[in-house]
Amino acid sequence: MPMLFYDVGMDPYFDTNKTSWNLRVQTHFDSKFYDVPGFLAGKTSLNIIEREGLPVVSGKQLLHLQCHFGLDSLSLARMGAQVTGVDISDQAIAKAQLLQQQTQLDAIFVCQDVYTFGKQSKQLYDIVYTSYGAICWLPDLNLWAQIIAKQLKTGGQFYMAEFHPILDLLAGYSYFHQQKPDISSEGTYTENCDGSEHQFAVWSHPISDVISALINAGLLIEKVEEFDYSPYNCFENMYERTKGEFCLKHKDQLAPMVYSVLATKPRT
Ligand SMILES: C[S@@+](CC[C@H](N)C(=O)[O-])C[C@H]1O[C@@H](n2cnc3c(N)ncnc32)[C@H](O)[C@@H]1O
């Protein structure tokens, strides 16, 4: 299938998002939410959902898309993976590189948007990984899925854990994908947010769009799961059911909070 490349230079929203993500980085780095001192002391930043859902990473070349400042990437490197982390925010990548230097873990970090990385990278990976709060920044999921398929070795695997799109609807955004993004001014989700707001452009992606994009890109879907809790307390009106499981009720029923997908690039 010919790959149509997204012309990032033509998209005004990418600059807006990059600037706003850059402005969040130091706050996130200093937050209890991200707990950098805990990570440096040996704690993993990965949650049970992805620890149980990911394929074995030890000895594998792993691409982490939208890695933020690299805590998950470096946690995966600690588990024995050789990691490449990619993110659009140069401030986030600078912090990731700092943490890599401090820990000397097997990871490199690239500052690029996902689409440009996919256009330029020639390296193949055993695993492509992305998580929580990633795909809402991407306007074109078909192209995203094609990039994942292109970067995977034959037999390689893609794993994602992502917030459930029903949360978009509950927050007043569109559930279904629209070409034009929702634009909003938001503070950030870490506990040390000082109240300042930045402008973001986000795109909704129903689960059916995610699955269809991966299938259309030639990947074989192995497993899809939905979870009635989030490992992060980052939405309004959540309560902690048990330690580390944050739930939300809608009309007295548990809302789906997270979903995960495992897919393979088949040997043809
Ligand atoms: C919520 S964070 C993802 C956090 C992730 N769960 C982790 O491993 O830390 C979203 C990240 O996506 C990045 N981002 C937004 N748009 C992007 C794009 N078009 N290409 C690459 N990264 C992007 C942001 O800079 C930010 O670091």
The ligand as an SDF file (V2000), in Angstrom:
LIG
                    3D

 27 29  0  0  0  0  0  0  0  0999 V2000
    0.6520   12.4980   27.7490 C   0  0  0  0  0  0  0  0  0  0  0  0
    2.2270   12.4850   27.0250 S   0  0  0  0  0  0  0  0  0  0  0  0
    2.5400   10.7660   26.7960 C   0  0  0  0  0  0  0  0  0  0  0  0
    3.0390   10.2390   28.0490 C   0  0  0  0  0  0  0  0  0  0  0  0
    3.3770    8.7920   27.9440 C   0  0  0  0  0  0  0  0  0  0  0  0
    2.3540    8.0230   28.5480 N   0  0  0  0  0  0  0  0  0  0  0  0
    4.7190    8.5130   28.5780 C   0  0  0  0  0  0  0  0  0  0  0  0
    5.3100    7.5380   28.2640 O   0  0  0  0  0  0  0  0  0  0  0  0
    5.2220    9.2900   29.3730 O   0  0  0  0  0  0  0  0  0  0  0  0
    1.9740   12.9510   25.3290 C   0  0  0  0  0  0  0  0  0  0  0  0
    3.2810   13.2550   24.6160 C   0  0  0  0  0  0  0  0  0  0  0  0
    2.9970   13.3380   23.2120 O   0  0  0  0  0  0  0  0  0  0  0  0
    3.8900   14.2820   22.6600 C   0  0  0  0  0  0  0  0  0  0  0  0
    3.3640   14.6810   21.3380 N   0  0  0  0  0  0  0  0  0  0  0  0
    2.2750   15.4300   21.0520 C   0  0  0  0  0  0  0  0  0  0  0  0
    2.0960   15.4960   19.7270 N   0  0  0  0  0  0  0  0  0  0  0  0
    3.1000   14.7790   19.1540 C   0  0  0  0  0  0  0  0  0  0  0  0
    3.4520   14.4590   17.8200 C   0  0  0  0  0  0  0  0  0  0  0  0
    2.7350   14.8960   16.7840 N   0  0  0  0  0  0  0  0  0  0  0  0
    4.5480   13.6850   17.5980 N   0  0  0  0  0  0  0  0  0  0  0  0
    5.3130   13.2600   18.6490 C   0  0  0  0  0  0  0  0  0  0  0  0
    5.0150   13.5260   19.9440 N   0  0  0  0  0  0  0  0  0  0  0  0
    3.9260   14.2660   20.1990 C   0  0  0  0  0  0  0  0  0  0  0  0
    3.9440   15.3840   23.6840 C   0  0  0  0  0  0  0  0  0  0  0  0
    5.0750   16.2060   23.5310 O   0  0  0  0  0  0  0  0  0  0  0  0
    3.9330   14.5730   24.9890 C   0  0  0  0  0  0  0  0  0  0  0  0
    5.2380   14.3680   25.4590 O   0  0  0  0  0  0  0  0  0  0  0  0
  1  2  1  0
  2  3  1  0
  2 10  1  0
  3  4  1  0
  4  5  1  0
  5  6  1  0
  5  7  1  0
  7  8  2  0
  7  9  1  0
 10 11  1  0
 11 12  1  0
 11 26  1  0
 12 13  1  0
 13 14  1  0
 13 24  1  0
 14 15  1  0
 14 23  1  0
 15 16  2  0
 16 17  1  0
 17 18  1  0
 17 23  2  0
 18 19  1  0
 18 20  2  0
 20 21  1  0
 21 22  2  0
 22 23  1  0
 24 25  1  0
 24 26  1  0
 26 27  1  0
M  CHG  2   2   1   9  -1
M  END
$$$$
